[in-house]
């Protein structure tokens, strides 16, 4: 290594040290009290909109409503905190970057608990069991994945639904992946694909928007979790888990669940 | 102070500013994080050979189809725009202005999703075909303008000479004007080709089957499945491997053309 390179390196190292020193400061909370970005507030990061989990809502105190937000609001209320919602890109949320950068206390963003993500952040107990579903035009005669032989099935790129479809479609079916649910739904509308495999709640919203029906549901053993940063949030995580359990025990959780996911 | 010393000093200062800017960038970047996120060797290895035999191959095929289609259609439009019959000129001008004024991404979206709903007609070749048709339509508008400029750059005397030899109007166009016009427009058309190569990346919005994926769709798909941005770096390098030689070729042709005249 040339002396010049060494110098560059040592400067970089010094800078990194200085930066990390800045990061470790913060409010010293009492033992057992969750450490928060700003006292009295639970700052939640979410990638909005993602109906029915989160959507902008002017009438809501936090400016957003949806399943994720309502659950977070109920937990915040139990902790005597005010809910503050920040909209952020999902990439930063799932990689733990937003939490590490101190943008929020907790991420509640329809995020599936996975091993890869667990490497960069800590998940709460599951608060929602995610199912996949098959959406087709009403009366199309498609009743299951097996009926898609020789037809086109749309999926959203990079989702667990896309993975599930890859493993389970008949050989004759063609998988078309789209960048987001907007194009996916447009393709189903225009006849570019005959069916769509997507998260159940997202497809449920589409059944209300056109002549579509959910013909099959799939259990993929996946759950959504809330996430906190890896270190220094143990007390917050414990409080979240405790209050989440309390919500489930009291039946408040079911009330919120029925509000958004009633299939009837 | 002598004039030469002054010049030398200004140059020295300019060099210093440049070096300082480079040094600032190098120092500010988090190299370990960059390497982890964008140059992960293991993930890079996994991308091969599909990134070449599927993704790069499709990018080249799509570019070739869009360029060939755009050339044919663009030539027709250019001739229409120079036509003595006014409605042809109006139609060509309206077309060119319309499609040059729209983002290619929106045209692709329209052909993939809106046209089938409006006309109960799907372009052949599924979503990739719809996207390609849109690219042909957009590139034809640009190519038409390039060819028109080329045709008008052929000296009038050439046409007059052909006429004096008793050649008909259309034969003059085909055998005298167009061959010379094409020589003139080869550099700008090559630039058009480079733009098209990059524009095939917009096809992702139309939706793709795995075997239809071009470089960008392939890279985006890989990024979400491996949770790392290295595939984007590979795709970027692939584009550069094709576009850099082409842009250098254009520069070379332009130098030669400038010397020839």
Interface residues (C-beta under 8 A of the other chain):
Chain A: X8 X11 X12 X15 X16 X95 X116 X152 X154 X157 X158 X159 X163 X174 X175 X176 X177 X178 X179 X183 X184 X186 X187 X189 X190 X191 X192 X193
Chain B: X26 X27 X30 X31 X109 X112 X113 X114 X116 X117 X122 X126 X127 X130 X204 X205 X206 X207 X208 X209 X210 X217 X220 X221 X223 X224 X225 X227
